[in-house]
């Protein structure tokens, strides 16, 4: 659904597409057709076995394992995949995913503009190995794929929102968000959109909003934004472009 600015959709409301001979069903949740010109968010559902080779000659791709285990083979080198593991595929690199089975391997993918990589580049990053950082209203986050781990131009992070509602704020970057766990409400303009696992959001830059955790436990989200920076870079109040 279109909201005041941006777009919100539930993963399960998006039809999946599977190429002949591939193990991957692709659900494109947010892209240019939904008003997001710079980022493309997709959910990849790999059946047991090995996928077809995948590559993109113009963009870099940031992956995050939601469920299941397997192996990412990137230009001939194998990397273990397990839940809460991120992976960074640079422009022009070729990879395939092998699902160990018996269940599905579900991965969130975001394509982003290519800004290059650094010598510190890491192909995979485990959430458990990254430090907590503080944001507004007692919220915390952990950056996964980012400049510190070798990816220029784009930041991928997992954010933790405690029960309650944060003040209205805005960011200067373009962002796509995927709700991992918990329930809440996305407040934007006059819209109040329910949040549940699998909710996908495009949040354009300079759009005033807030997320409210209406549950008793944590609300956890996976965010990817461009250009790169800190998720704590939030500016309070309504945006005034005058």
C-alpha positions as CSV (number, residue, x, y, z in Angstrom):
1,X,0.0,0.0,0.0
2,X,1.1,3.6,-0.6
3,X,1.3,5.7,2.5
4,X,1.8,9.4,2.9
5,X,5.2,9.0,1.3
6,X,6.9,5.7,0.6
7,X,5.4,2.2,0.4
8,X,4.5,-0.7,2.7
9,X,3.7,-4.3,1.8
10,X,3.6,-7.7,3.5
11,X,5.9,-10.3,2.1
12,X,3.1,-12.9,2.0
13,X,1.1,-10.6,-0.3
14,X,3.7,-10.6,-3.0
15,X,3.7,-13.3,-5.7
16,X,6.8,-15.4,-6.1
17,X,8.6,-16.1,-9.4
18,X,10.8,-19.0,-10.0
19,X,13.0,-19.4,-13.2
20,X,13.1,-22.8,-14.8
21,X,15.7,-25.0,-13.3
22,X,16.3,-22.7,-10.3
23,X,15.8,-23.5,-6.7
24,X,15.0,-19.9,-5.8
25,X,11.6,-18.3,-5.6
26,X,11.9,-14.5,-5.8
27,X,9.4,-12.1,-4.2
28,X,10.2,-8.5,-5.2
29,X,8.7,-6.5,-2.4
30,X,10.1,-3.0,-3.1
31,X,11.6,-1.6,-6.3
32,X,11.3,1.3,-8.7
33,X,7.7,0.3,-9.7
34,X,6.8,1.1,-6.0
35,X,8.6,4.4,-5.9
36,X,12.0,3.3,-4.7
37,X,14.6,4.2,-7.4
38,X,17.8,3.4,-5.6
39,X,17.2,0.2,-3.7
40,X,15.5,-3.0,-4.6
41,X,14.3,-5.4,-1.8
42,X,13.5,-9.0,-2.5
43,X,12.8,-12.2,-0.5
44,X,14.6,-15.3,-1.9
45,X,13.2,-18.7,-0.9
46,X,15.7,-21.4,-1.8
47,X,14.4,-25.0,-2.0
48,X,16.8,-27.8,-1.1
49,X,19.7,-28.2,-3.7
50,X,21.9,-25.8,-5.5
51,X,20.6,-22.6,-7.2
52,X,21.4,-21.2,-10.5
53,X,24.3,-18.8,-10.7
54,X,23.4,-15.2,-9.8
55,X,25.2,-12.0,-10.8
56,X,24.6,-8.3,-11.3
57,X,26.9,-6.2,-13.4
58,X,25.7,-2.8,-12.1
59,X,24.7,-3.1,-8.5
60,X,26.0,-4.6,-5.2
61,X,23.8,-7.0,-3.2
62,X,23.4,-7.3,0.5
63,X,21.9,-10.6,1.8
64,X,20.6,-11.6,5.3
65,X,19.6,-15.1,6.3
66,X,16.1,-15.2,7.8
67,X,15.7,-19.0,8.1
68,X,17.5,-22.2,7.2
69,X,21.1,-23.1,6.6
70,X,23.3,-23.6,3.5
71,X,26.3,-22.4,1.7
72,X,27.1,-19.3,-0.4
73,X,29.6,-20.1,-3.2
74,X,31.1,-16.8,-4.3
75,X,33.5,-16.9,-7.3
76,X,34.4,-20.5,-6.3
77,X,34.9,-19.9,-2.5
78,X,32.3,-21.4,-0.1
79,X,30.9,-19.5,2.9
80,X,28.6,-20.9,5.5
81,X,25.0,-19.5,5.8
82,X,22.9,-19.7,8.9
83,X,20.2,-17.5,10.5
84,X,21.3,-14.0,11.4
85,X,24.2,-14.1,8.9
86,X,24.7,-11.3,6.4
87,X,26.6,-11.5,3.1
88,X,28.0,-8.9,0.8
89,X,28.2,-9.5,-3.0
90,X,30.1,-6.9,-4.9
91,X,29.1,-5.7,-8.4
92,X,30.0,-8.3,-11.1
93,X,30.6,-11.2,-8.7
94,X,28.9,-14.5,-9.3
95,X,27.4,-16.6,-6.6
96,X,25.1,-19.6,-6.0
97,X,23.3,-20.8,-2.9
98,X,23.2,-24.4,-1.8
99,X,20.4,-25.3,0.6
100,X,21.2,-28.2,2.9
101,X,17.5,-28.9,3.4
102,X,15.2,-30.4,4.3
103,X,13.4,-27.1,4.7
104,X,13.5,-23.8,2.9
105,X,16.4,-21.4,3.1
106,X,14.9,-17.9,3.2
107,X,17.1,-14.9,2.5
108,X,16.4,-11.1,2.3
109,X,18.2,-9.5,-0.6
110,X,18.7,-5.7,-1.2
111,X,20.3,-4.4,-4.4
112,X,22.0,-1.0,-4.0
113,X,24.1,1.4,-6.1
114,X,27.7,0.3,-6.4
115,X,30.2,2.4,-4.4
116,X,33.0,-0.1,-4.3
117,X,34.6,-2.1,-1.5
118,X,37.7,-1.7,0.8
119,X,40.5,-4.1,1.6
120,X,38.7,-4.9,4.9
121,X,35.8,-6.4,2.9
122,X,34.2,-9.4,4.5
123,X,31.9,-11.7,2.5
124,X,29.9,-12.9,5.5
125,X,29.2,-11.2,8.9
126,X,27.4,-12.8,11.8
127,X,25.1,-10.7,13.9
128,X,26.4,-12.2,17.1
129,X,29.9,-10.9,16.3
130,X,28.9,-7.3,15.9
131,X,28.7,-4.8,18.8
132,X,25.6,-3.1,20.1
133,X,25.4,0.7,19.3
134,X,22.9,3.2,20.8
135,X,20.2,5.1,18.9
136,X,17.3,7.3,20.0
137,X,14.8,6.4,22.7
138,X,16.7,3.5,24.2
139,X,16.9,1.7,20.9
140,X,20.0,-0.2,19.9
141,X,21.4,-1.5,16.6
142,X,24.1,-3.6,15.2
143,X,25.7,-2.8,11.8
144,X,26.5,-5.8,9.6
145,X,27.5,-4.9,6.1
146,X,28.9,-1.4,6.2
147,X,32.1,0.6,5.6
148,X,33.7,-1.0,8.7
149,X,33.2,-4.4,7.1
150,X,34.3,-3.3,3.7
151,X,31.2,-2.1,1.9
152,X,31.2,1.5,0.6
153,X,28.1,3.5,0.1
154,X,25.5,1.3,1.8
155,X,24.7,0.2,5.4
156,X,22.8,-2.9,6.6
157,X,21.8,-3.2,10.2
158,X,19.5,-4.9,12.7
159,X,17.7,-2.5,15.0
160,X,16.0,-3.4,18.3
161,X,13.0,-1.3,19.4
162,X,11.7,-1.7,23.0
163,X,8.0,-1.4,23.9
164,X,6.8,2.2,23.4
165,X,6.7,4.9,20.8
166,X,9.7,7.0,19.7
167,X,9.4,10.7,18.9
168,X,8.7,11.7,15.3
169,X,12.0,12.1,13.3
170,X,13.5,11.9,9.9
171,X,16.6,10.6,8.1
172,X,18.6,12.0,5.2
173,X,19.1,8.6,3.6
174,X,16.9,6.3,1.5
175,X,15.9,3.2,3.4
176,X,14.2,-0.1,3.0
177,X,13.1,-2.0,6.2
178,X,12.0,-5.6,6.9
179,X,10.3,-6.5,10.2
180,X,12.0,-9.6,11.7
181,X,10.2,-10.1,14.9
182,X,7.5,-8.4,17.1
183,X,4.5,-6.2,16.4
184,X,3.9,-2.5,16.2
185,X,2.7,0.4,14.3
186,X,4.4,2.5,11.6
187,X,3.3,6.2,11.9
188,X,3.7,8.3,8.8
189,X,1.7,11.4,8.0
190,X,-1.9,10.5,8.9
191,X,-1.4,6.8,8.4
192,X,-0.9,4.2,11.1
193,X,0.2,1.0,9.5
194,X,0.3,-2.3,11.5
195,X,3.7,-4.0,11.7
196,X,4.3,-7.8,11.9
197,X,7.0,-10.2,10.8
198,X,7.4,-9.9,7.1
199,X,6.3,-6.3,6.7
200,X,8.4,-4.4,4.2
201,X,8.8,-0.6,4.2
202,X,10.3,1.9,1.8
203,X,11.1,5.1,3.7
204,X,12.3,7.9,1.4
205,X,14.8,10.5,2.8
206,X,13.5,13.5,4.7
207,X,10.1,11.8,5.5
208,X,8.9,12.3,9.1
209,X,7.8,9.1,10.8
210,X,8.1,6.9,13.9
211,X,7.9,3.3,14.8
212,X,5.9,2.1,17.8
213,X,6.4,-1.2,19.5
214,X,3.0,-2.2,20.7
215,X,4.0,-5.7,22.0
216,X,5.5,-6.8,25.3
217,X,8.8,-8.0,23.8
218,X,11.3,-6.5,21.3
219,X,10.4,-5.3,17.8
220,X,13.4,-6.2,15.6
221,X,13.9,-4.8,12.1
222,X,16.5,-5.2,9.3
223,X,17.3,-2.0,7.6
224,X,19.4,-1.1,4.5
225,X,20.1,2.5,3.6
226,X,21.9,4.6,1.0
227,X,24.1,6.5,1.3
228,X,25.9,4.8,4.2
229,X,26.2,6.1,7.7
230,X,24.8,5.5,11.2
231,X,21.2,4.4,11.9
232,X,21.5,6.8,14.9
233,X,21.6,9.8,12.5
234,X,18.0,10.7,13.1
235,X,16.7,14.3,13.1
236,X,13.9,15.2,15.5
237,X,10.6,16.7,14.4
238,X,8.9,17.3,11.1
239,X,11.2,18.0,8.1
240,X,11.0,21.6,6.8
241,X,12.4,22.0,3.4
242,X,11.8,25.7,3.1
